Amino acid sequence: MAATRRLCSLLRLGRWSCQSAGIPLSRALTDLIPRVSQENDILDFLEKQPHRKHPGILNLSQVQLPQALVIAAQRLLQESSIPNIEKQVQTLTNYLWSRKLPVESEELRQKAIQLENELQQATEHKVIMTSLTSQGGSLQSEKQLRGAVLSALRKTIYHWQKLSYDESLSLLYMAARLDGGFAAVSRAFHEIQARVPDFKPQTLMDFGSGTGSVTWAAYNTWGHSLREYLNVDSSAPMLALAERLLKGGLDSGKPHVPGVFFRQFLPVSPKIQYDVVVSAFSLSELPSMADRSEVIQTLWRKTGHFLVLIENGTKTGHHLLMDARDLVLKGPEKFPLDHRPGHVFAPCPHELPCPKLSTSPPQACSFSQAYNTIPFSWNHSHKEEKFSLVILSRSFPGENHRLARVTQPVLKRPRHVHCHLCCPDGHLQHVVVTARRHGRHLYRCARASSWGDRLPLTTSPELPPSPVQDPSDN
């Protein structure tokens, strides 16, 4: 709206106004983007592809799990004897989605000091404090004060607990998260494959591998080139479950994916790197910021080409990934053997501070991927996975990929398209693309695009960024 008001003020200088000229708001918003319809540039972007399949389209229409994985998951669940499994699966799903990061020790200490000061000030006005100044009274009041502080902390501080995945909880996690996790990872791998079709990885490491969905998604994407998959998870029952899934739900047999190895501890030696390193929904399970920083730096040292980080599409998940992104880009690397710098490959079209974190209130940068669910009795046939991701690269500088990213569902209207974009200049923009203003090629590309795709739109530096709403508000 600020940009629209400025546009109207400029029009008044020319003795015109939006109201007198009868210009609707959508028409005024088109001026947020100058006419970038230099036909040669757009045609170069299209690369002789039809508009409905332009190179910026990265979303998958519908992710389908491999049939071998579906059969194995169904077999394992049929053999289990978990009571009220549908209710437990829903409870675990809700808990994992609403899970927040553990409170840091320093933050907890500062909160305790603040509560103690507030309680002391409140009790000074009570007559009972004077009666406690007798012999032994100060000790008693100190105990009461500590008890009150602890009680207040329990009510106001998020109580984080480490999940211990035994055999039963591992099966519940498989039933709740196997297909959704597979969909999110498949979408991330698809972006790498679509933008760098010549990239043929040979090795992959998955930290916090869980049920092994990353291995299945990687095999589904690059199966002909990958020869080694290293799955790392601290839970021995989870690793055993992932191995049984590879064997069709059986204890013995030939694995569906060859070259898969399992470890309980993360290898810290930087001498061996992997073409693709992944951490999907695992960083949020670490107990402190120091632990997360140590793991991220280790994963980056192990990265030969791409580091893929995926978390829930919540503010917590997005904030965690932005911290990891900044740590790789700005933080000094410990014991570097590979001196190639890191670059943001996706989804950010820049390496500037995330504009969604500077909004009030901060917003989550998330994406959505539709998928076919495992046909359990309680499942709907189709769902959508909402997730946040960051893909960092050593060998593919981001300067060649600076296209605006669509950050919300595209709103298609008669003769114009609303697009919410994160732009290469580090700003969020709400723009309206029309064929008359921007050319028919760009208009048709925008109309064919969806949430998560990229567009060759350049914003005008003379106009301020416009406010962008959260997707949940639409």
Steps between C-alpha positions, in 0.01 A plus 500: 500500500790735564619451145146563370472826698834614361382415150184701555703800625714485188187492288363808681811693399392436144145621584369144510400272783416133537142590588445755226663277243289205613809281554424197719741389772617197298584730209699730728694208646624403155732799519693329778684325217634691202427358159744212492342368184812527298395210286850366443567468876175316564549274200850417625349411837241275335772304317246404231275343763123564504383752757321236708834315538737795533837434674391678818236236578637282779196371685408137450137436413454197728770295673441125505689268731672198341268201509767287670517751788121513535474119518783478755344768726159330489652163582691633800196677641278193455749293699505751787262493794480871587168584670294798379757557227292760312469719810869460586607588146292819510638593842860451383434697180361797694783484753774498235340789311462721811843407640722795582871533566631441853563808712869588525666493844586872492146594398362285783735664750401851389132409524549362852677820611221712354229297675693510828526879486130535420399270785728678746350837411149358539563344841671809645159663523355217707501507876585132514856577393564685823400196704748286308797711608518315831756225558478252212247719322734623225594141414135404482414798278792414273368147458152634432639742245693226318192280499290781357759569228516131403121480492479809276770362268310174457193696391672745265794309347458242223575157644715327238567128527728281295305233313628147555400292199448143612344237274142610569562875455703434184202319347269786597741748342503292181120499487481874568792648305641261237293622204507871591875497556551319170297770321700791647837341424388406148408862435846617613680241287279586202616863514865395484431259215289753303749785531821295470403207274865402448556445872536125562582436867672179599489525880240624752496540878179542699528632856205402719395250235201363693294267282729554200267718291798704375663185360180403317452852361865521386478160333178612330681813371857388424484123539717425199796706622495463882713213625524575875241616754610559861211516748589647841254481790556476876206258541590136439129394473446771235797377297369144524159618379656686204694186405184287515319749277778462243448123515127519435402489867687173558788415733708357217517533126655716232467878562296689245767773494860372472799659671326617821702510824384583854683671787395630842763773518582786265846462342691817583804453277494757217722288276203314348234717338164408352351649186167561677459543878149516645342578835121472484296584814799417721670825605199592714558182703839619628498624862681835464623766260859390563414145395322624187793722405746215546289263288443757223871573476576128488239445229643788298851356525362171369328674205658463158228673296158547668385529862121458526331611825125448550278576800131555576341794319456694825664812637717279720614287206567798275693690769715193566586467130589869470740461792659202323521697174674792671738265682619349171518830310649722772641279772866393492527137395684273745791302358417574132646261246267612222546876455222547247255757641137424566212642295123498543358282225136500610251634581643847564580706186761689705740462792369803689308480831167324463231770453235279660683517832493882493121524465284570803418239609762277334365257242599147404639441153343169410394297199240235434522169316204276418545124534313171499489353848571144608152339492460442872142477621504848658675684218348722234621406153662841440675740735737795482828530687589849620872539555791746505830427327843639428735355239863613523758428234877499470533454126207693349524876567164664542571797273374302202168418665369837618131477417219616727336225706120468536439483876121460513226342288459687170163673468371486141243761402355612164783659299736531799691279743593580863848377594667527841874491444831492679721701268876499428533840668402344834148645519152351498266626229134456417478555127224472241609379159298593191558428134466867406754625751752215505455321171306187414793261555564609858127516572446145377800378700361662815158348438654154468705537820413391852628520856875430508572568132739765364429792266730743310348810662713800591359756741539872458764645738310829512199353678498368856411138572131439551356320801457126456245296689559161651363211288273394783317832472389434142 
